[in-house]
Amino acid sequence: MKKIDLHIHSCYSDGTKHPKEIVKMARDKGIEVISITDHDCVDGYHTARRYARHARIELIPGVEISSYYESFDVHILAYFINTHNRALTAMLKFLQKGRIERAQKILDKLEEYDIDIDIKDVFDHVENKKVVGRPHIATAMAEKDYTSYEEAFWHYIGNDRPAYVKKPSYHPKEVIEIIKNAGGIAILAHPGVIKNDFIIPDLVDFGLDGLEVFYPLHTVYQRQIYLELAERYDLLVTGGSDYHGLEKRSDEIGQSLLKENYYNQLLEWKKNAN
């Protein structure tokens, strides 16, 4: 049986490992199929291509796209996309610009709490200057001894905290349409993290293709629920570790794998779509 991990982040978004390192770790663990799904960019995928080819690892083009729906933070995973599609590229550029604007707004809010961090301090921790996120801000806060990385989220920049700012984003219906027009599959990332399964039927109406069922934070009960929902709505099933390279016991590449029969269904979809 193939080992398959379709949710991995590199240093080109908010991960810590270079795509070359990710490919090597996957090879060492016997993982044969991976997807680098960086937030709002495909740079990590492009960088990984030659390393994956040399390691004889199948690399699926992917990206994790930020959106909101009914006040919930919704992430859509896109697989098998044409990474040069114009509409997709335009959307990613918009989201990347929005991330930089959001970071500055967060820093402005932090000033109200006597936390003085310049955007340059944040960029010191950003490999890909196009994709800045809250983890980079938290790292800068910790480096300057204002707080720890974890407490930065808990007290200041986490969801619903005083310095939190939403990212500019597209409506999920637009995200899904752009993914599909770019030849891709649109998958709801880690639905259990959203904590509102009632939005899933709406996303299906928008054209959602599948659910990320196999995920480290999903309980056995949640996995069963999402498998049932996938069957009910005729959705594809995916899974992955959501690896970020944070050197935590709960963050390990290959920690959550997709079963080969579900992966074959993805391939069948791709074949029929072409």
N, C-alpha and C positions, 0 to 999 in steps of 0.2 A: 504493500500500500504506500502510495506517495505521501510524503509529509508536505503540507501546504499551509503557508501563512500569508494571508492577503491583507494584512493591516500593519504596516511598519513605517515609522517616521525616521527621517535622517536629519543631519545637521542643516539641511537646506530649509527646514521649517523649525519645529521646536524639539527635535531630537538632538542627541549629542554625538552620534556616530556618523562618520563619513560613509557614503554608499559602498565604498570599497570594503570597509570594515564589516558592514552589514552582510554583504555577499559572502565574505570569509566566514563569519559566524554561522550563516545559514548552511554553508557547505560543511562546516565542522559538525553541525548538528544533524546532518543528513536531510535537511529540508531541500526539496527539489523544485518547488514552485513558490515564488514570493511576489509581492507587490509593494513597492515603496509608495505610500499614499500620503505624501506630505500635505500639510495644510495649504490650500490655495496656491499651490505651485507644482510644476512638474520637473523642476530642475534636478531634483534628486534622482528621478527615474532616468533622465537622459544621461546623467553622470554614471549611473550604475550599469548601463547597458553593456559596455565592453567588458566590465568585470564579471558580470553574470554570464556573458557568452564564453569567456575563458574558463569559468568555473563550471560550465555546463548546467547552469541553473536557469530555469524558465522564469523570465521576468515579465510580469503583466503590467502594462501601462495603467497607472492609477493616480488618483488625487482625492483628497478629502476636502469638500467644499463647505464653507460656513454659511449658515442661514438661520432664520428665526421663523417660528410659526406659533401664533397665539401666545406670545411671550416666552416660548420655550426655545432653547438653544438646540437647533437641529443641524446635524452634520450629514451630508450626503456623500457617500463614497461612489466614485466613478471608476469603472474598469473598462478595459479594451477601447479606450477613447483614442481618437486621432488627436494627438497632443498639439498638432499644428492648426487645428480647426480655428477659424477666425473668431467666431462668436465665443468659443471657449477661452481663447487667448485674451479676448477683450474683457470677459468676465473676471478672469484671474488677475489681470492688470488692475481692474477697478478694486477688487478685494485687497490686493497688495497695497495700493495707495491708501485705501481706507484703514488698513492696519497701522500704517505710519501715523496717520492723522489721529487715530484712536490712542496710540501710545503717547502722543504729546498731550492729549486731553487727560489721560490718566496721570501723567507727571504733573500737570497743572493742578489737578485735584490733590495730589500727594503733598504739594507745597502748603496746602491749608493745614496739614498735620506736621509741618516743619520737617518734611522729608524733601531734601533738595537734591534731586537727581536730574542731570542733563540728558537729553536724548543721545548725546555722544557716549555717555556712560553706558547706556543700554546697548547701543550699536557695537560696543566693545565685545559683547557676548553674542552677537548675531553673525552667523556664518554667511547667510544669504540676506543681504541688506534689504531685499524686497519683501521679506516675510518676517516681521517682528511681532512677537506675541507677549502675553503676560508672563510666561516663564522667563523671558529675557529680562523683563522689568524686575521680577522677583529676585533673579540672580544679582542684578545690579544693587538692589536694596540690601541684600545679604552681604555683598562684598563691601559695602560702605558701612556695615554694622548698624543699620537702622533696625533690622529685625532678621529673623531666619527666613529661609526660602519658604517653608511651610506657613509660617505666621504671616508672611506678606500676603498670601492668599486669604488666610483666615480672618485677618484683621483689616485688610485694606483693599485688595484688588480682586478678590474672589467674587463670584456672582452674588449680587445683592449687598455687597460691602460698600463702604462709603466712597471709595475711589474707583468703583467699577464703571466702565463705559462700554456700551454695546458697539460691536463692529458694524460699519456700513455693510449691507448685504443685499442680495437678491432674494425675492420671494422663492420658496422651495419649488413652486410650480415652474418658475422661469429656470431655476437651476436644473431641474429634471429635464425640461425641454431642450436646454442647451446640451446637456450630456447626451441625450438620445440623438440629437442632430449631429453630434460629433462621433456617432457610431458606437456610443458606450452604453453600459448598463448602470442604472441608478439604484443604489442600495442605501437603505437607512442604516447609518452607523450606530452601534451600541444602543439599541432602543431602550434597554433597561436603565441606562444612565439618564435618559430623558424623564423617566418616571411619569409618563402620560401616554398609555397605549391607545387612548381614544383618538389621538391624531393620526394613527396609522391608516384608517379607512380614507381620511381626507387625502393623505399622501398617495394612496393607491389611486384615487380619483385623478390626482395630478399626473399619474403615469409612473409611479414608483415601480421598479422591477423586482426588488427583493429586500430581505432583512439580513442584517448581520446577527446571526443566531449564536454562533460559537465565539464567545468573548470572555476574557478572564473574570470580569466582574459579574457576569450573569450566573445566577444560581442554577442548579439542575431544574428547579421548578420553572424559572424564567425561560430556559432553553426549550423546555417542553411547550410552554405557552407560545413562544415565537415560532416553533416548528408547526404548531397547530394553526397559527395565524397565516403562516406561509402557505400551508395547504388550503386553507379556506379561501384565500385571495389569489391563489395560483401564482405565488411569488417564488423567486429564486432564493437560495440559502447560501450565505457566505460566512466566513469566520477568520479571525486573526488575533494576534497578540496585542495589537496597539502598542508595539514596542517603541520606547523613546530613548533607551540607553541611559536611564536615570540611576543606574547602579543600586536599584532597590530589589528586594527579594521578589516583590510582586510585579516587577517589570523585566520580563525575560523573553527574548525572541523564541518563537515556537511554543510559548506557554499555552496558547489556545490555537488549535489547528483545525482546518477544514477537512472534513472527510472527503475521500476521493470521489465518491458517487455524486456528491453535491457539486464538486468542481467539474465533473464530466457534464453535468447539466448546464453549467455556465458555458462550457465549450460548445455544447449543442446549440445553445442560444446564439452564440457568436456565429456558428456555422450557418444557421438558418437566417440570421440577420443579414449576412452577406449574400 
